[in-house]
Amino acid sequence: MDCNPFRPPKFGGIRCKTQSDYEALAVNPEQMIAILGELDKPGTRLEWMLALVHAATALRPEECFALQWWDLGWANNRILIRRAWSKGKATEGKNPGSMKPVPMHPALAEYLNEWRNETLYNKESDWVFASSRKKGRIPRSASTCGKDYLRPAAVAAGVVAKDDPIRFGWHNLRHSLATFFGSNEVQLSVIQGLLRHSKPTTTARYIHPVNSKQIEAQGEYLEAIKLGKNGKEAD
């Protein structure tokens, strides 16, 4: 599981306001590479895989941690959402719409298959992210993994300041994928389907408003007024 060692500018995440006062920090692909780089160690393979799956699928944490191997549809490239894991037990999903399958790109399937070959808990009925401490009987704790591994990796990667009180966990990666798609002109209906929201207005709150076309247009304007890289009129 090789990672690009690229290091992004410090604290460069996009903060996206939701309906509440909570501001979700969305990370860009380069920052995600840096986070994965921090987790790409022999002792944190499970956490690396967790971060990749969250980042690539926008699964809710309670859905991702509840995955069992027979939920992965290798033949038809999809992940079945059959349950959630909350407060130490399996529960129903958030709502009927949230139980729809999500896509599993062949590249992601290949990484998951590698992880299955590494983990001791690889039977069809085993948890994909099983707790070794509990001998595989239950999945790992989402809150503990986020606090002890994901956030420290984001701090080490320069994505979050060590003393920044902002929350940063698995749900931020859901915001991040939505923001990436929104900034690359992916249709709102496609993003809504991936996030399995019942309303497009909910999905819109996950997407930062600045998109690539706007950035491109701004660059054309700066070129038109002949500004150089240092903000001075070009010769």
Beta strands, then each sheet from edge to edge (+ up, - down):
strand 1: 14-17
strand 2: 23-26
strand 3: 72-73
strand 4: 78-79
strand 5: 84-86
strand 6: 89-91
strand 7: 102-103
sheet 1: 1+ 2-
sheet 2: 3+ 4- 7+
sheet 3: 5+ 6-
end
